[in-house]
């Protein structure tokens, strides 16, 4: 019995170290992503100070609030997604349509940081108010072998 106590103590310490390493790795990845986002915001702030909009156009700033910009993006995306034509499109056609619309919204200053992920068929971006958004162009609902994420 006396030999088991030191072994349990060593196992607990090793488990604690493994948890710390896992959390450090996960937190470290989030920090890198957060720094990239902060750099992008700094660049966007520099553009605003020089009188340029995120699309590169010079002129006056939009009088729309961040909430109005978010609503405008959602409306434009919903208009496309609710259409019967979208459901009939092939994956490359959907990708081109989404790319065109989201690129235009980015040029107009409604969203920033537009990225596409080939593995998940998802465009990700940041709304004007800082909220993260996305558009998945492939429907995975018909695949039974996928497990739900909680």
N, C-alpha and C positions, 0 to 999 in steps of 0.2 A: 504494500500500500504506500509506503514511503517513497518508492521509486516512481510511482504513478504521478504524484504531486509535482515533482520537478518537470516531468514530461508534459503535463497539462499546462504548466506555466510557460514552457518553451513554445508550445503550440499556440497559445494565446498571444504571445509576443510576436511570433511569426505572422499570425493572422492580422494583427494590428499593423504591422509593417506593410503587408501586402495591401491592406485597405488604404493606407496613407499613400502608397505609390500609385494606386489606381486613381484616387481622388486628385493627386497632384497632376497626373497625366491628363485626366479629363479637364481639370481646371486650367491647366496650361494651354490646351487647345482652345478653350473658350477665350482666354486672354489674348491669344494671337489674333483670333477673329475679331475680338472687340477692338484691338488696336488698329486693324485694317479699317474697320468701320469709322473709327475716330479720325483716321487720316483722311478718309473720303469726305467726312463732314467738314474737316478743316479746309480741304481743297474747295469744297462747295462754298464755304464761308468766304474764302478769298475771292471767289468769282463774284459773289454778291457784293462784296466791298468794292470791286472794280466796276460794278454796274452791269455785269453780265448775268444772264440767266443760265441755269445749268445746261441748257442746250447750246450755249455759246453765243446767243444773240444778245446784242446790247439794247438797252432800253429800260423802260420802267418795270418795276417789279409787279407781279400779279397782285391784284387786290383780294384774291380769294384766300380764305382762311385755310389752314391745314385740313380741317374737317370737311370743308367743301371740296378740296382737292381729293381727299380719300373717297368721298361719295361719288365724285365724277369718275374716278378710276373704276370703282366698283360698278357703276352704271354702264360704262363702256364695255367692261368685261362681261357683265351679265347680258347685255344686248347681244353680244356675239355668242355666248354660251347657250342662251335660250333659243336661238334660231335653229330651225330644222336643218339648214344647210350645214351647220357645224357638225352635227351628228353624222352626216353622210360623208364628210371629208375623210380622206386618207390621213395617216399620221404625218407624212411630210407636208401636206396642205395645211393641217392644223398648226404645225410648227411654224410654217411661214406666216400664217395669219397672226398667230400670237406674237411672233417676233416683230412683225410690222407694227402692230398696235402698241405693244409695250415699248418698242424703240421710239415711236412717236410720243408716247406719254413721257418717256424719259427726256427727250429733247425739249418738250414743253414744260418740264420742271415738276410734273406731277409725281414722278417716282425717281429713285436713284438706285445705283448699284445693281443693274439688271444682269443676271447670270442665268445660264442654262446648264442643266445637269443631264447628260446623256443617259446615265443609268436609271434615273427616276422619271425621265421625260418631263421635267419640271423647270419652269422659269421661276426664279426667285428675285425679289426686289424689295426695296424699302419705300413705304409710303412717305408722303411729305411730313407726316406727324411722327415719323420714326418707327412706326409699326411695320413688322415684317409681313410680306405678302407673297403669294405664289400662285402659279397657274400650272396644273398638271394637264398635259395634252393627251395623255394616254389613259384610258379607262381601265382600271385594274379590278373593277367590281365583279367581272365575270370569271376571275381566276380563283378557283376553290382551294388551291394549294398554298395560298398566302395566309399567314396568321395575322389576326388583328393586333395592332399595337396599342398598348395601354399607356 
